[in-house]
Amino acid sequence: METKLNQEIRTVLEKFDDKYFIEGIVNKNKVIRDLDSYDTDLVKALLLNDELKERFTMEIADATVIKVNDLIDVFEQDEYWQDSYTKYSKKIGLTINGKFLDETSEVVLDFPYKDTVLKASMSKEDTDQDDLRPNEPFLNEVIAREEIDTLLSEKILVSAKKYTSEGSSEVRVISDEDNLILKGNNLLGLYSIRERFTNKVKMIYLDVPYFFKKKIAEDSFKYNSNFRMSTWLVFLKNRIEIARELLSEDGSIWINISDDGMHYLKVLVDSVFGSESFVGTIPRKTRDGKSDVPFNFSQDFDWLLVYTKGVESDAIVGRKIERKYIVTEDFPDRPWRSADLTKQTTAKERENSNFTMVNPKTGKEYPANPKRSWAVTKDTFQSWYDKGGIGFPDDYDFMRGEKPFRRVFKDEDDAKDKPTAVYSDLLLKEFVTTVLTKAKNKSGNDEIDALFGRDEFDYAKPEGLLKAIIEVATKENDFVLDFFMGSATTQAAAMKMNRRFIGIEQMDYINTVSVPRLQKVIEGEQGGISKEVNWQGGGSFVYAELMEKNTGFIKEIVNAKSMTELQAIFKRMLETADFDFRVDLEEIQKDELWQQAIDDQKRLLIKVIDKNQLYYNYSEIDDKNVLDLISSNDYKFNKNFYRDRGE
């Protein structure tokens, strides 16, 4: 039955002839598109219909406003029948606000605080000792724009030194070829290197804090890995967004993630990079099976999510192959190799390649395979042959096989910029063989144990895993970035493979594990992949720290043992610290504070500190009070490091 509304709408649409009809049936998608774009002619025609004007307009301040969304809703229902017993008679699926998912663009990855920035300290000592949390704010990107700008401003770098085979020494200049290690919060560190390294990093590897549904034995990292889902997503979103800026146009990012968080992270990174930039997912064997596991199922894998800023035609991953070439009398100065001369098309699909190939030298005939055609056509055969591009097995006594072959010369291979594709069969034999059998957590732990002793760092990734990734994602002298640096596995592998690197780490073990490990690499240590790549030592890197401001006070407060210590710290805070603008300092200084338990004193002192001022901004470097705190060497290093800003 055709309703009154149905009749009125059809009457209006018929005024446009066949524009909105396909064989007499209303083209709903076309109508919806024109309504959504406020097509002048269509909207005017609808307003001239008294019935539709009454149903789908409203008067505001003497103006007539058309309720386009209501009209669109009508067309998204089945044949816009209002008296139907069911809203959708021909379609089944998921809906949101009454619309099918394929009819709306409103479906997004949504979670609390998603439009915010979270500094998020990585240190358990900073955030979780005796429940002393610094109450880090989620800064809304719109409301707290000024605070975010302050938080993410470039930071002053101090303690700058260069490590070489001769030891360490102060450094005032950093070149574009230097490797770089930064100590400090990784989000703020990334924004500090933004101007210098935007679009220059070829590969990023991230061993991110895993999301665990519940605390388990593996959740024993020395850094803070206890995140709730919404916090975890914000934490990673902030960092992956700036990481994308640093990545080169044909670069790739490889994110190591557990099974619990993998699917959430996949959707999140899709929203940052775009789903079209997803390269693939690779499983990594983490351990041998266990028996004491939930549901009696041992989940022994984590995952590598791979994304790029490039497009499908780019060689995002590739490999260099050591090929064997042949030298023959007919081509004495051009070594060559043989390759397949057929294609995965049938003779019927490619009729111009369905011909019998004849060897011009011997007259021997080679008929086409009806299920796999020649890669050349009958018309192009002679031109290929004259250039040496086609050979026959009866041309040479040593040649095996019974089919003509494509001859590829070494100079042609050498002239190609694009690396050889990483085919799935090769991955199964080489790359995945590594990540499935040779890259377990135990291998990484054993490598650290050999260098320092196991207690120094838990759950290090093995160098072999990073070697496998670096080989297919980079070439020599490319920049590799890892801002969850940990024990410096990425940087160690990169140095041994002649890649440049950047590392960022906040935890204090950077100076007891990470940097000492790289010093050992420079000295020529033979663990990890050293023998495989014939590592003999050498190389260098520049080390610097984000200059602590309020961060130092937080550490002092947490570690204080008595009220007397806290009072001394607070006295110095009143002289140089930045306080939250909501704090009434006069109230804080009253005696009531010191009548409380020491843990309550600590909580209050941490709470009043401005969390956006944990490090000194580079913009403050010429302030007199800052100049008194840094060396002339560090001052000159900063001016050189941020030189692209015209300093």
Stockholm file with secondary structure:
# STOCKHOLM 1.0

chainA/1-647         METKLNQEIRTVLEKFDDKYFIEGIVNKNKVIRDLDSYDTDLVKALLLNDELKERFTMEIADATVIKVNDLIDVFEQDEYWQDSYTKYSKKIGLTINGKFLDETSEVVLDFPYKDTVLKASMSKEDTDQDDLRPNEPFLNEVIAREEIDTLLSEKILVSAKKYTSEGSSEVRVISDEDNLILKGNNLLGLYSIRERFTNKVKMIYLDVPYFFKKKIAEDSFKYNSNFRMSTWLVFLKNRIEIARELLSEDGSIWINISDDGMHYLKVLVDSVFGSESFVGTIPRKTRDGKSDVPFNFSQDFDWLLVYTKGVESDAIVGRKIERKYIVTEDFPDRPWRSADLTKQTTAKERENSNFTMVNPKTGKEYPANPKRSWAVTKDTFQSWYDKGGIGFPDDYDFMRGEKPFRRVFKDEDDAKDKPTAVYSDLLLKEFVTTVLTKAKNKSGNDEIDALFGRDEFDYAKPEGLLKAIIEVATKENDFVLDFFMGSATTQAAAMKMNRRFIGIEQMDYINTVSVPRLQKVIEGEQGGISKEVNWQGGGSFVYAELMEKNTGFIKEIVNAKSMTELQAIFKRMLETADFDFRVDLEEIQKDELWQQAIDDQKRLLIKVIDKNQLYYNYSEIDDKNVLDLISSNDYKFNKNFYRDRGE
#=GR chainA/1-647 SS CCCHHHHHHHHHHHTTTTTTEETTEECHHHHHHHHHTTCHHHHHHHHTSHHHHHHHEEEETTEEEECHHHHHHHHHSGGGCTTCSSSCSSCCSCEETTEEGGGCSCCCCCCTTTTEECCCCCBHHHHTGGGCCCCCCCEETTTTHHHHHHHTSCBCEEEEEEEETTEEEECSCCCTTCCEEEESCHHHHHHHSHHHHTTTEEEEEEECCCCCSSCCTTCCCSBCCCCCHHHHHHHHHHHHHHHHHHEEEEEEEEEEECHHHHHHHHHHHHHHHCGGGEEEEEEEECSCCCSSCGGGCCCCEEEEEEEESSCTTSCSSCBCCCCCCEEETTEEEEEEEEECCBCSSCTTTCGGGCSCEECTTTCCEECCBTTBCBSSCTTTHHHHHHTTCEECGGGCTTCCCSSCEEEEEHHHHHHCCSCBCCCHHHHHHTHHHIIIIICCHHHHHHHHHHHTCGGGCSSCCCHHHHHHHHHHHCCTTCEEEESSCTTTHHHHHHHHTTCEEEEEECSGGGTTTHHHHHHHHHHTCCSTTHHHHTCCCCCCEEEEEECBSHHHHHHHHHHCCSHHHHHHHHHHHHHHCCBCTTCCHHHHTSGGGGGSCHHHHHHHHHHHBCTTCSBCBGGGTTSHHHHTTSCHHHHHHHHHHTGGGTC
#=GC SS_cons         CCCHHHHHHHHHHHTTTTTTEETTEECHHHHHHHHHTTCHHHHHHHHTSHHHHHHHEEEETTEEEECHHHHHHHHHSGGGCTTCSSSCSSCCSCEETTEEGGGCSCCCCCCTTTTEECCCCCBHHHHTGGGCCCCCCCEETTTTHHHHHHHTSCBCEEEEEEEETTEEEECSCCCTTCCEEEESCHHHHHHHSHHHHTTTEEEEEEECCCCCSSCCTTCCCSBCCCCCHHHHHHHHHHHHHHHHHHEEEEEEEEEEECHHHHHHHHHHHHHHHCGGGEEEEEEEECSCCCSSCGGGCCCCEEEEEEEESSCTTSCSSCBCCCCCCEEETTEEEEEEEEECCBCSSCTTTCGGGCSCEECTTTCCEECCBTTBCBSSCTTTHHHHHHTTCEECGGGCTTCCCSSCEEEEEHHHHHHCCSCBCCCHHHHHHTHHHIIIIICCHHHHHHHHHHHTCGGGCSSCCCHHHHHHHHHHHCCTTCEEEESSCTTTHHHHHHHHTTCEEEEEECSGGGTTTHHHHHHHHHHTCCSTTHHHHTCCCCCCEEEEEECBSHHHHHHHHHHCCSHHHHHHHHHHHHHHCCBCTTCCHHHHTSGGGGGSCHHHHHHHHHHHBCTTCSBCBGGGTTSHHHHTTSCHHHHHHHHHHTGGGTC
//
